[in-house]
Amino acid sequence: MLRAEPVRSSTPKAMATGAIALPKAEMKRAAKRRRNWGSRSCSKPARVGEADSLTRGSLGPAWPPRFKVCRKSPMGVEPRVPRTPPRGLDPGGPMSQIKRPARPARTGPLRATCPDDAERILLVTRRVEGETRNPLALLDLAPYIRRYAGKHVEAYYWEDLPNRSYDVVGLSILQHTAGDDPTADLLFLKERYGGARIVVGGKWVDTLCEGEREALRDAGIDVCHGQGEPYFVPDRPVVDFDHYPAWDLRELQTFMGWDAETQKLVYRARPEVMSTRGCPFNCHFCHNTERKVKFFSPERTVDNIELLLGQGCPEIWFQDDIFTLRPDRMDAIDRELGMRGLSIKGACKFFCHINYVNEKSIETMKLFDPKEIQIGVESGDDQMIRRLGKSFSSEKAHAAITKLLDAGLHVYPLFLLAYPGETRESLDRTLAFINRLKPRLHKGAWVSYYQPCKGTAGWSEATARNPDFDVARNEDITYVDPNLTREMMIDYRRRMMERPAGVTDPEWRTAEGPSPVLTA
């Protein structure tokens, strides 16, 4: 596997072009690799998928076509990414006329070509019914393993499991919901893929007690507790987020349902990206328990944005828990977009936090001209806000939202209904809070039903007050606090989300509308 750090060439020509030179030893190994591939890689025109079938050995021809053989590349192959314009843009229109300025050469590790005998890894996750988001964890992990471990990696949704043999099969589980049986899924994978090592990871694993993890190990299942990167690349126990590889088109296409017969994608590309991991706050209802925030490079973030735009995404949705955490990083992403001649102004959404609304952050938000800023308020009752683990008051929340609205930004506040301890009085205060803002909101407020999430303080409170519940989407009622009734919850949510008289904006979401965000 090619693992060398790139070294800048000192020749005048290389310095002028920003070229990167490999150490001589690595150049010799690359040349030997090309010779071993023989005339197919150098003397004949490349056929679609040819190089990938060479690197994957018995796995057969690759789909969808991702590579062309490249004589000039020291790796022997180079990715072929279609440069299609975002949906709604004329290929010959203004975007095609933009000249992109030269960018400095990257200094991160180089992509590697996997040898034929490298381990073959399959990454799998279930597609939740009605889910509208990208499987971000697997989109991150697959190219990371390729770059730093030199292994063949494929990633699929559960319903698209391939009929091929693998050395390792990993199942990623965010949360166990009603109707799912993760243990049965793991045993099925173990039977289906014979001698493959089966491993389970994701947030669900972090909620298991040691006895439950031990039971999985006794069944021959590896348990990946924490980040997946050190498990698959053990010689890099610390993840280098500055040089984390961008997504690969191949995963985006498999998750979009590439049909080999029609050569078309079944699903539209989804617009979600993340520029960070983790959240510094400790909300009692949230499954994100990573307190330390890790930042991906602005270049990597824009790489992913460019990939999504090239696949027809009409907008970009930053899924960071708090995208506005550091205005300087937002500035850097905006500059990188400009250097590439890309613009997502008026076509992006992101999350903000009440505690991070100030003059500097507002000015930076305006650079993006967001279509929508989602901000978690959760309740208009101060006692409930404290129970939820929030660190602000209802008045501070109202003042922060007012500042955003005064700046001309579109704000979409988020609320959580029926958390343990909720009462009719607290619901009345939340309803009054929303009604104060409604005249200025472009499409109202989103109200979710509380869904207990295992491993959180809210789960402990919910199981103590009413243990008879399942876990589902936040548009469904599963947990009913002893202070409330199901009918009361439905009525308050309807009143909180109803459209005011005289408002005809089709963007306004009522209680019967589709869910724009999942909080559990």
N, C-alpha and C positions, 0 to 999 in steps of 0.2 A: 504494500500500500504506500502511496506517495504521501509523506507526512511533513515534508520540509516547509519551513516558513519562507515566504518569498523574500528575495534580496534584491534591492534596487541595483540595476545595472549602472555602471559609472561611465559607459561610453557616451560620447556627445549625442549620438542619434537616440539612444535609449533615454537619456535625460530629457531630450526635447519632447519625446512622445510619452513620457511617463511609463516606459516599459518596465517589466519585472523580469529579472533573470534568475534562473534556478541555479543552485550549487552544481558544480560539474558532476559530482557523483550521481545526483538525481537526474541530470540530463542524460547520463549514460544509461541509467536504468530505464528512462523513458524511451530512449532510442532502441534499447533491446526489446522492450515491450512491443514497439511498432514492428520490429523485424519478426518477432514471434507471430504477430498477427498475419504476416505475409502479404501477398499481393492483394488480398481482398480489401485491406485497409488503405492501400496506397495507389494501386495502379488502375482500379476500376471505379467508375462513378458509384457513389453511395446509393444503396437502395433503402427505401423507407424501413426503419426498424432493424436494419442489418447489424449495426454496431451493438445495439442492445442485446440482440440474440447471441452475439459473440461473448459478451460479458456475463450472460446469465446461463450459459451452458445448456443443460438439458431442459431448462424451463421453456424453450421454444421461442418463436418469434414474439417480439414485444408488441404491446398495444397500450395506449394509442401511440402512434409514431412520435418519438421524443428526441431522437438523436440522428445526427448525420455524421459519417466518418469525416474527420478533418485532419488532413496531412500536416497542417501547420501547428496544430495543438500538440503540446508535449504529452497530453493525456491520451491522444489518439481519437477522442470524441469530443464533440462540443454540443451543448444543448441547443435545440432549435425551438424557440418560443415564438408562436405566432403573434405578430404585432397588429392585432385587429383593434380598431378604434372603439372607445366606449359606446354603448348603445345610445342612439340618438344623435351621434356625431357623424357628419358626412366625411367619408374617407378622404375626400379632396378638399375638405373645409379648412377652417382656420387652424385646427390643431395640427394638421399635416404640414402647415407652413412654418411651424415653430422650429427654429434652429436650436438644438440643444448644445450648450457650451460644453467644452471638454471638461471632464472631471478627473481629479487626481487618482492615480492608481491605488487600488486597495492594498492594505498591508496585512490583511488577515490570512489565515491558512488557505491553501489552495484546495479546490475540489479534487477528489481522488477517484480513480477508476478501480472498481472492485475486481479482484482476481476471480477466476472462474470457481475456485474451490473455497471462496469465502462463505461464511455462514449466510443462510437465507432466513430472513425474519419476516413474519407476517404480523402486522398491527391491526387490531380489530376494535370497533366500538359499536354499540347499538344506536340506531337512529330512533330517538324518542318520537312517538307519534305527534305530528304537528310541529316538530322542531324546525326552526328556520335559521339556525346558526351553523357556522363552520365548526367542525371538530378540531378546535385550535390546538389541543395537546398533541394530536397525532400529526397534524400539519407541521408542527415544530419538530417533533421527535424524529420523524423519518429522515429528513435531510441531515440532521445532526449525527445520526448513527452512520449514515453513508460517509460523511466527511471525516469524522474522527475515529471510526472503527473500521471503515473500509468493508462494510457488509452490504449484501443485497437486501433491500427493504421494500416491502409492499404494504399498503394500507387500504383497508376496505371497511364498509359498513357490514354489519352482521348478515343482512339479507343477501349480500353479494359475495359471500365466502368463496374463494377460488378453489378449484380442484387440483391443487398442486401440492408437492411435498415441501416441508420447511423444517429447519433445524430448531427454530424458536417461534412460538406463537404467543403474542401478548394481547391481553384483553384489557382495555381501558374502561373504567366505570366511574362516572362522575358521582352518581347518586343512585341508590336503590329505590325504585319507585314501585308502587303497587302493580302486581302482575309479573314482575321480573323475578328471576331466581338466579343470581350471579353464580352460585355454587353449581347449579345444574348446567349453566352455560359453560363453565370451566371444564366440567366433566365431559360435556359433549365435545368440546375442542380436543380434549385429551384422547378421546376415542377416535375422533375423525382424523386427527393428524398423527396417529400412531406414535412413532418414536420421538416426536418433537417435544422439546421442553416447553411447558405451559407456564406462563407468568401472568399475574394479575396486578394492575396498578391503578392509580387514580385516587380521587378524593374519598371514594368509598372505602378503600383499604385503610385510610387514615382513621376512619371511624370505628374500625374493628378493635375489639379487645385482644389481648395477647393470646387468650385461649382460642378465639375464633381463627386467628392467623395460624396458630399451631395446628388446628384441625385441617386447614387447607394444605399445610406442608405435609401432614400425614397422608393426605390424598394424592401426593405427588405434584402439588402445585407450588411454584415459586411465588413468593409474595414480595412485591416491590413497594416498600414503604417510603414515601417521600418522592423526591424528583426521579424521573425515569432516566435522565441522562447518565448519572453515575452508574446505574445498574447495567445499562447496555454498553457503556464505555468506561469500564472500571479504572483504566489508567488515567482518567481525567476526573478525579473526584470533585473538583471545583468547576462549575460551569462558567465559561467565559462568555458573558452576555454581550460584550463588545464585539466579539467575532462570531456570534451565533449565525449560522447560515440561514438564508432566506428560504421561503417555501419553494418547493419543486412543483413544476407544472403537472407531473405525473400524479401526485396525490390529489391535486385539485380536480383533475379529470376523473380519477376513480371515484371520488366522493360525489362528483356531479353525474355519475352514472354513464360512462362512455359505452356506447353500443357499437361493438366491433363490426356488426353487419351493416348498419346504416351509416357508420362513421359519424354519428352525431351524439351530442350530450343530452341526456334525458332531463336533467335538472338545470336550472339557471344558476350561474355562479352566485354565491352569497357574499355580501359586502363586508363581513366582519374581519377586523384585524386587531392585534394587540401590540402596543409598543412597550408595555411593562408587564410584569407579573407581581402579584401581591398587593396588599392594601395595609396602610399603617393603622387602620381603625379596627375595632373589635365589636362590630355590631352583632347582637346576640342571635340574630335570625339568619345570618349569612354563612354559606358554606366555605367562603374564602378565609381560611385561617392562617394564610401566609402573611405574617406581620411585616417582614422585611420586603421592601419593594426593590425589584431588579429591573434595570432599564436595558432594553435592546437598543442597538445603535440606530440613529435616524436613517442611515443608509439602508439598513435592513428593513426598517419599517416601510420606507418608500419603495423598496424592491417589491414587497408584498402588495402594496397599494397598486403599483404599476402592473403587477401580474393580474390582479382582480379587474382593473380597468380594461386590460387587454382581453379579458374573457367576457366582457360585456356588462360588468356591474355598473349600474347607473349612479351609484352613490357609494360612500365608504362609511362604515359604522365602527368607530373605535370602541372596543370592548374592555378597555382598561377600566378598573374599578374607579379610578380618578384620573382621567386623561389630563386634567388641568393641574396636576400636582406640582409640576415644575414648568413655569412659563418659558424658561430658557430652552427646554427640550422641545416644546411646541414651536418655538422660533426656529430651532434647528431643522425640524421636520418640514416646516413651511419653506425654509431656504432650499432644502434638498428637492422639494417638489418643484420649486421655481427653476433650479438648475437643470432639471430634466424637461422643462417645458410642460409640466403637468399642473393641473389645477383641480381642486375639489371644493372650491368656494361655492357655497350654496348647495352643495351636494354631499355634506358629511354630517354625522351625528357623533356626540360623545357624552360621557358622564362627567358631572362636576360635583363638588362637595361644598356644602354650606360654609365650612370653615376656610375654604380656599377661594372665596369670592372677594376680590379686592381690585383696586385700580389697575395694577399690573396685569393680573390674570384676565381682567375684562378686556383690556387692550389687545392682549394676545389672542383671546377668543375671537375677537372681531377680525383678526387677520384671516381666520378660516371661514368667516361669514357662514357659520353653521346653519344647516337646515333646522337643526333641533339640538337643544341642550337638555339632557335629562339630569334631574337633580333629586336625590333621595331626601324627602322630608319625613315620610312614614306616618306621622301623626301630628295633629294640631293641639294635642294635649301634652303639657310639659311632663306630667308624671309618666305617661306612656312613652314619651321620647326617652326618658331616663331608663325605663324598663327595657327598652329596645337596645340600650347600650350606646345611644347617640350622645354626642358631646356638645350639643347646642340647645338653645331654647326655641320655642315656637316664634317668639318675636324676632330673634336673630335670623331664623329661617325666612320669615316674611320680609325682613329688611334686605337680605341677600337676593332673594328672587326679584324684589322691586328694583334693585340696582341693575340686575341683568336686563329686566324689561325696559328700564329707562335708557339703557345703552342700545336699545333696538334689537336685542337678541330674542330668539324664539325659545321659550322655556317650557319644558314639559315636566312638571313635578310628579314624583312617584310617591304613593302612599301604601301602607300595609294595614290591612283591616283584620281585626280579631286576633291579635297577638295575645298570649296568655295574660290575663289580668284586665283585658279590655272590658269596658262597661258602656252602657247607653250614654252616660254623661261624657265619657271620653270621645265617643263617636260623634256626639253633638258638637263638641269643640272642633273636631277634625272637619266636620261638614261646614261649620262656620268659617274655618280657616280657608277652605277651598273656595267657598262662595265669595270671600273677600277678593280673591285673585281672579276668579272666573272672567270678569269683564275684560281682562287684559291678556288672557291666555289664548294662544292661537288655535289650540285644539283640546283645551281642558286639562284634566289631570288623569293619570292612570292609577287605578286602585286595585291591588292584588289581595286575594285571600291569603292569609298566613298559612304556609306549609312548613311543618316542623322538619328541621334538617338535622340528622343524626350527627353528633359530635359538637353541637353548639349548645350554648346556655339555654336557648329557647326550647330545644328538644327536651332538656331535663325538666323545665317548667311545664311543658305541655304534657309529658308523660305522667307527671305528678298530679296534674289537675284533671286530665281526661285521657287515659291511655288508649282509648278505643278510637284509633284513627289510622288511616293509610297515608302514603305520601304520593302526591300527584302534581299536576301543573297548577300554577297559582290562579287559574280561572275556575278551578274546581274547589268545592268545599269538602275538606276531609276532617279538619280539626274544628270542633265547636267548643268554645270555652264555656264553663258552667255559668258564667254571667250572661251569656247570649243564647239566642236561638238561631237556627238556620234561616228562618224567615226574616228575622231582624237583620242578619248579615246581608242577605240579598237586597232588602229594601234600602239599607244605608248605602251600599255600593251603587245601586241604581241612582239614588239622589245625588251622590257625590260626583257621578260621571255624566249626569244628564245635561243636555244642551240647553243653555238659557233661551228664553223666548226671543225670537227675532234673529237668532244666530243660524245661518244656513250653510256655513263653511263645511264642505264635505270632509275636511281633514279632522273635524271634531270627532273624538272617539267616545262612544257611549258604552254602557255596560254590556251591550250586545255585540260590540265591535271586536275585531281580532286583537290578540295580545301583542304589543310591540316589544315587550321585555319580560324576561323570566328572572325572578329574584330568588328562586329556590330550585 
